[in-house]
Amino acid sequence: MGIADRWGLRAWLRAPGSLSKRLAATGRRYEVQVLRQGVAPLRAAERAALGLPRRGCTVVREVLLRVDGQPLVWARSAVHASALAGPWKAVKGLGARPLGHLLYEDPRIHRSELQPRRLTRHGHTRRQMARQWQAAIGETPPTQMLWSRNSVFTRHGMQLRVMELFVPEVAQRSPGPLRLKRRRR
Protein backbone atom coordinates (compact mmCIF):
# COMPACT_ATOMS: atom_id res chain seq x y z
CA MET A 1 0.00 0.00 0.00
CA GLY A 2 2.99 2.30 0.14
CA ILE A 3 2.03 5.71 1.47
CA ALA A 4 -1.08 4.36 3.22
CA ASP A 5 1.21 2.30 5.46
CA ARG A 6 3.26 5.35 6.39
CA TRP A 7 0.11 7.14 7.53
CA GLY A 8 -1.13 4.16 9.45
CA LEU A 9 -4.27 4.17 7.32
CA ARG A 10 -4.01 0.45 6.66
CA ALA A 11 -5.93 -0.35 9.87
CA TRP A 12 -8.75 2.00 8.83
CA LEU A 13 -8.84 0.72 5.25
CA ARG A 14 -9.24 -2.85 6.49
CA ALA A 15 -11.36 -2.32 9.61
CA PRO A 16 -14.46 -4.52 9.43
CA GLY A 17 -17.88 -3.50 10.68
CA SER A 18 -19.33 -0.04 10.95
CA LEU A 19 -16.99 2.85 10.14
CA SER A 20 -19.49 5.17 11.85
CA LYS A 21 -19.17 3.31 15.15
CA ARG A 22 -15.38 3.20 14.91
CA LEU A 23 -15.14 6.92 14.18
CA ALA A 24 -17.65 7.82 16.90
CA ALA A 25 -15.55 5.92 19.45
CA THR A 26 -12.57 8.22 18.75
CA GLY A 27 -14.25 11.38 20.03
CA ARG A 28 -17.16 12.88 21.88
CA ARG A 29 -19.40 14.04 19.03
CA TYR A 30 -19.98 12.18 15.78
CA GLU A 31 -21.89 13.85 12.94
CA VAL A 32 -22.95 13.09 9.40
CA GLN A 33 -23.13 16.16 7.15
CA VAL A 34 -25.14 15.43 4.03
CA LEU A 35 -23.58 17.19 1.05
CA ARG A 36 -25.82 15.78 -1.66
CA GLN A 37 -28.51 13.15 -2.04
CA GLY A 38 -30.33 12.66 -5.28
CA VAL A 39 -30.32 11.23 -8.77
CA ALA A 40 -26.91 11.26 -10.43
CA PRO A 41 -25.07 9.47 -13.20
CA LEU A 42 -23.52 6.19 -12.15
CA ARG A 43 -19.75 6.10 -12.55
CA ALA A 44 -18.05 3.25 -14.38
CA ALA A 45 -16.57 1.75 -11.19
CA GLU A 46 -20.00 1.84 -9.54
CA ARG A 47 -21.69 0.24 -12.55
CA ALA A 48 -19.10 -2.53 -12.55
CA ALA A 49 -19.34 -3.11 -8.79
CA LEU A 50 -23.13 -3.22 -8.90
CA GLY A 51 -23.36 -5.16 -12.16
CA LEU A 52 -25.63 -2.56 -13.74
CA PRO A 53 -26.17 -1.49 -17.35
CA ARG A 54 -25.16 1.99 -18.54
CA ARG A 55 -28.72 3.30 -18.38
CA GLY A 56 -31.06 3.81 -15.47
CA CYS A 57 -31.48 6.21 -12.59
CA THR A 58 -29.10 6.03 -9.69
CA VAL A 59 -29.46 7.59 -6.30
CA VAL A 60 -26.24 8.90 -4.78
CA ARG A 61 -25.62 10.11 -1.24
CA GLU A 62 -22.43 12.05 -0.49
CA VAL A 63 -21.55 12.98 3.08
CA LEU A 64 -18.79 14.18 5.38
CA LEU A 65 -18.24 12.17 8.55
CA ARG A 66 -17.04 14.42 11.38
CA VAL A 67 -15.72 13.75 14.85
CA ASP A 68 -15.73 16.68 17.28
CA GLY A 69 -16.28 18.98 14.31
CA GLN A 70 -13.29 17.72 12.32
CA PRO A 71 -14.11 16.19 8.92
CA LEU A 72 -12.34 12.82 8.66
CA VAL A 73 -14.10 10.95 5.84
CA TRP A 74 -15.92 11.86 2.64
CA ALA A 75 -18.26 9.04 1.67
CA ARG A 76 -20.35 8.27 -1.39
CA SER A 77 -23.02 5.60 -1.58
CA ALA A 78 -24.75 4.64 -4.81
CA VAL A 79 -27.75 2.45 -5.45
CA HIS A 80 -29.86 1.82 -8.56
CA ALA A 81 -33.17 3.66 -8.21
CA SER A 82 -35.15 0.43 -8.62
CA ALA A 83 -33.67 -0.82 -5.32
CA LEU A 84 -35.10 2.21 -3.49
CA ALA A 85 -38.59 0.88 -4.03
CA GLY A 86 -37.50 -2.40 -2.47
CA PRO A 87 -34.77 -3.50 -0.09
CA TRP A 88 -32.94 -0.17 0.11
CA LYS A 89 -35.98 2.14 0.54
CA ALA A 90 -34.79 3.22 4.02
CA VAL A 91 -31.84 5.02 2.37
CA LYS A 92 -34.23 7.74 1.16
CA GLY A 93 -35.15 8.79 4.69
CA LEU A 94 -31.73 8.68 6.35
CA GLY A 95 -31.13 12.40 6.46
CA ALA A 96 -28.14 13.06 8.75
CA ARG A 97 -28.28 9.60 10.34
CA PRO A 98 -25.32 7.32 9.55
CA LEU A 99 -25.82 4.82 6.75
CA GLY A 100 -23.90 2.36 8.93
CA HIS A 101 -26.85 2.10 11.33
CA LEU A 102 -28.99 0.79 8.50
CA LEU A 103 -26.31 -1.54 7.13
CA TYR A 104 -25.40 -3.26 10.36
CA GLU A 105 -28.82 -3.61 12.00
CA ASP A 106 -30.14 -6.12 9.47
CA PRO A 107 -28.51 -9.58 9.49
CA ARG A 108 -29.82 -10.18 5.95
CA ILE A 109 -27.39 -7.57 4.60
CA HIS A 110 -24.09 -8.99 3.45
CA ARG A 111 -20.94 -6.99 2.75
CA SER A 112 -18.32 -7.75 0.12
CA GLU A 113 -14.64 -7.75 0.93
CA LEU A 114 -13.22 -4.27 1.50
CA GLN A 115 -11.29 -2.99 -1.52
CA PRO A 116 -8.67 -0.34 -0.66
CA ARG A 117 -7.96 2.02 -3.55
CA ARG A 118 -5.76 5.02 -4.17
CA LEU A 119 -7.56 7.72 -6.12
CA THR A 120 -5.86 9.68 -8.85
CA ARG A 121 -5.17 13.22 -7.71
CA HIS A 122 -7.06 14.77 -10.63
CA GLY A 123 -9.72 12.10 -11.24
CA HIS A 124 -13.46 12.74 -11.29
CA THR A 125 -14.14 11.43 -7.76
CA ARG A 126 -11.32 13.48 -6.24
CA ARG A 127 -12.49 16.64 -8.06
CA GLN A 128 -16.11 16.07 -6.94
CA MET A 129 -15.00 15.60 -3.34
CA ALA A 130 -12.77 18.70 -3.49
CA ARG A 131 -15.64 20.91 -4.74
CA GLN A 132 -17.96 19.69 -1.98
CA TRP A 133 -15.22 19.93 0.67
CA GLN A 134 -14.49 23.54 -0.32
CA ALA A 135 -18.18 24.45 -0.15
CA ALA A 136 -18.73 22.71 3.22
CA ILE A 137 -15.46 23.50 5.01
CA GLY A 138 -14.35 26.71 3.31
CA GLU A 139 -10.91 25.36 2.46
CA THR A 140 -9.36 22.87 0.09
CA PRO A 141 -9.06 19.24 1.21
CA PRO A 142 -5.67 17.81 2.16
CA THR A 143 -3.67 17.10 -1.00
CA GLN A 144 -2.79 13.63 0.28
CA MET A 145 -6.45 12.70 0.79
CA LEU A 146 -6.29 9.91 -1.78
CA TRP A 147 -6.91 6.59 0.00
CA SER A 148 -10.37 5.07 -0.03
CA ARG A 149 -12.04 1.78 0.62
CA ASN A 150 -14.94 0.40 -1.38
CA SER A 151 -17.47 -2.29 -0.64
CA VAL A 152 -20.82 -3.53 -1.85
CA PHE A 153 -23.71 -4.39 0.46
CA THR A 154 -26.34 -6.87 -0.76
CA ARG A 155 -29.87 -7.27 0.54
CA HIS A 156 -32.44 -9.45 -1.21
CA GLY A 157 -30.25 -9.56 -4.31
CA MET A 158 -30.07 -5.77 -4.67
CA GLN A 159 -26.77 -3.98 -4.15
CA LEU A 160 -25.57 -0.70 -2.68
CA ARG A 161 -21.97 0.48 -3.14
CA VAL A 162 -20.14 2.53 -0.53
CA MET A 163 -16.87 4.39 -1.06
CA GLU A 164 -15.14 6.02 1.93
CA LEU A 165 -12.27 8.46 1.36
CA PHE A 166 -10.04 9.17 4.37
CA VAL A 167 -8.27 12.32 5.55
CA PRO A 168 -4.62 11.39 6.30
CA GLU A 169 -5.02 12.67 9.89
CA VAL A 170 -7.50 9.88 10.66
CA ALA A 171 -4.42 7.65 11.07
CA GLN A 172 -3.68 9.49 14.33
CA ARG A 173 -6.80 7.85 15.77
CA SER A 174 -7.12 4.16 16.52
CA PRO A 175 -9.90 2.26 14.73
CA GLY A 176 -10.08 -0.05 17.74
CA PRO A 177 -9.47 -3.76 17.75
CA LEU A 178 -9.82 -5.49 14.40
CA ARG A 179 -11.88 -8.58 15.07
CA LEU A 180 -11.89 -10.92 12.15
CA LYS A 181 -14.80 -13.26 11.58
CA ARG A 182 -14.04 -16.88 12.24
CA ARG A 183 -14.56 -19.18 9.35
CA ARG A 184 -17.19 -21.83 9.77
CA ARG A 185 -16.00 -25.36 9.34
C-alpha positions, 0 to 999 in steps of 0.5 A: 500500500505504500504511502497508506502504510506510512500514515497508518491508514491500513488499519482504517482501510481494512477495519471490518464493521461499521466505520461510523461506530469506529469513528464515533468511538474516537471522540465525543461528538460524531456527525454526518453532514449530508452534502448531496442526495439525489439522482446522479449518473452512475460512474463506471466503477459503480456500474461494474461493482453493482453489475448494472447497465449503462442506463437507469437512474441512480441515487447517490448520497455524499456525506462528510463524517465528522468527529468533534467537528473535524471532517475525517471521511468523505463518503459516497453511496450509490444504489440503482433507483429500482432498489429504493422501491424495495430493499434499500428504501430506508436510504431515502429517509436517512437524512443526517443519520449514519448509513452504517446504522442501517447496514449493520442492523439487518442480518440479511445484509451482506458486505463484500470484501473491502477494496482499498484504492488510491484515487488519482489526484485529478480524477473525477471522484477526487475533483467532486470531493474537493468541490464539496469539501471547499463548499462545506469547510471553506478550504481545500481538502488535504492534497494527500487525501487519496486513499479510499475503501470500497465495498458492496452491500447486498440485501435481497439480491439488490446492491448498494456500493459505498466508497469512503475516502479518508483524511490522512489525519485519521491515522492518528486515531485508533480504529479499535481492535480489528476482530476478524470473523471466524470461518465456519468449518 
